[in-house]
Amino acid sequence: MTTCKLIPIAEWAKKLMGDYSPHPNTLRNWVHGGKISPQPVRMGLKFFVREDARYIDPQAERRERILSGR
């Protein structure tokens, strides 16, 4: 069994997007909107996410499924 390391969400965004990482409020909105998979975990006042997490847009994925007939 392998366990993934949890990192702060701001650090994850910096690794993923570099200098163009979003504002902390935007990251918080992504967490509450379900746009990060797997879902981040709240510990104290901070959110932590797995290193291999990715940004998803549920509406875009749903639109794609409808258009492709799945």
Secondary structure, 3 states (H helix, E strand, C coil): CCCCCEEEHHHHHHHHHHHHCCCHHHHHHHHHCCCEECCCEEECCEEEEECCCEECCHHHHHHHHHHHCC
